[in-house]
Amino acid sequence: MNLKEQQYVCTLARCRNLSRAAEALFISPSALSVYISKLEKSLGVPLFKRVGKEKSFVLTSIGEEYVQRAEKMLEMKAEFDDLLKREQKKEQPVIRIGIQQRRAISMVPEVLARFKERYPDVELVFHDLVVADLKQMFKENAIDFMVSNFLEELPDTVYHEIAKEPVLLALPDTHPAIQYAYSVEGDAFQHLDLSYLDWETFIVPLPDQSMRRTVDRIFRENHIHPKRLIEIGHFDIIMSMVNQGMGVGFNRLGYLSDMQRFEHVRYFLINREAETSSFRLAYRKGHVLSDCEQHLISIIEETICRKLTYKE
């Protein structure tokens, strides 16, 4: 079943921008523009209005009717493709999971062992990568599920939220800002307003890591201007540098149980309304979850939620 026409129109309708839609479809903006123009000419009606200086693509009334029906067709195609894939894999079922490298250290052995107890004949294949690479593999249909902290969402994807994960500040225990920390009833960690850390040296993850994108957002929203950024890809090294008083860092609550306890590092929730990021599992729209996949998701949920009970 080839529904390229419907896929192109629905993607452009969702993105409303030619370049972003073309990127999602893995074609050039000029090719997409020509395709849409030819389609509108063959239909005899415009599906989109070009609006504003940026030429945003906004659906016409007939375009909205087209998209309503096209989305149903795409969903039916996804369901059929899923059934076809299952039929092809009946002899040896395989589930391909992409997971953040840091999570994989402890989650993969536990998830795999528990899953195999019930489904010994289903193969789990894990890919541990940074989020940017996971998203690329997902776009290329090289993995069936992504397990990660997400900021940007992909089209035609279902996101199942597992938890709102607190983001923590990591300070050397001699840092003067610690005197301004305060407790909030029910929270295992003290809180600290980020405003006390303006113009500090921050030790942060690399740009292609999900935590770095979270950190950049926190800086923007809190108007923080780092004096210096030190970029390190490994969280244990970041915490080791904080432990030695070389700067201030960030960590995720779920990482702490798999990390050594650094003697001179103190962790704090950020601001009174603690900063969190969404930890989610993603799969393609239209995919019908099998019993073994539902069991896999429940194991992943239990594993990560247990890690979020860490206390100082």
Secondary structure, DSSP 8 states (H G I E B T S, - for coil): ---HHHHHHHHHHHH-SHHHHHHHHTS-HHHHHHHHHHHHHHHTS-SEEEETTTTEEEE-HHHHHHHHHHHHHHHHHHHHHHHHHHHHTTTS-EEEEEEEHHHHHHHHHHHHHHHHHH-TTSEEEEEEE-HHHHHHHHHTT--SEEEEE-SS--TTEEEEEEEEEEEEEEEETT-GGGGG-B--TT-SS-EE-GGGGTT-EEEE--TTSHHHHHHHHHHHHHT---SEEEE-S-HHHHHHHHHTTS-EEEEEGGGGGGS---TTEEEEEETTTT-EEEEEEEEETT----HHHHHHHHHHHHHHHHHTT---
